[in-house]
Amino acid sequence: GAKVFAYSKDDPKLAAKHLDTALEKVFAESLMVQFQAFVLRADIAAMQDDAATLKQYVLAAKNLSLEETDEVAADVQRLAELEEILNL
């Protein structure tokens, strides 16, 4: 849809609006997946008593600007627990 709008002379503003909305969703979803992966990797590092990797991924997860949603609530809680392990 957006590509057709963008290349038509009808409404480039509408095309930009549609594309911006789609890109925001993709960015938000990729951040969520990245956050979940970082927390999971930190959790595995904790199970392996690998403090350096644990710290690396806890800090990586904390550095993401992520809106807390129900989808990541358990991961946010687990990240807090992993931070306690590191005394951060």
C-alpha positions, -999 to +999 in steps of 0.1 A: +000+000+000+026+026+010+048+019-020+019+025-043+010+057-025+046+069-025+051+065-063+017+079-072+013+116-073-020+114-055-010+117-019+026+115-008+017+128+027-006+099+032+020+075+019+045+090+044+020+087+072+013+050+065+050+042+062+059+060+094+032+041+113+044+008+099+081+016+107+072+025+143+055-008+147+084-027+132+109-008+154+088-014+186+084-051+178+121-055+170+130-038+203+107-061+222+122-092+206+157-079+212+148-072+249+134-106+253+164-122+237+188-102+259+169-112+291+168-149+280+206-148+273+213-132+307+191-158+323+211-186+307+244-169+317+231-169+353+223-206+351+259-212+339+274-189+366+289-167+338+290-134+355+306-115+326+280-126+301+252-121+326+263-085+332+267-078+294+232-089+286+216-073+317+231-040+307+222-044+271+185-051+281+185-021+304+199+002+277+169-004+254+142+022+254+112-001+257+077+006+266+066-019+293+037-039+280+020-071+292+040-090+266+073-082+283+061-080+319+076-113+329+109-104+312+110-071+330+105-090+363+132-115+354+156-087+345+151-071+379+159-105+395+190-108+374+201-073+384+198-084+420+222-113+413+247-087+399+239-062+427+233-035+401 
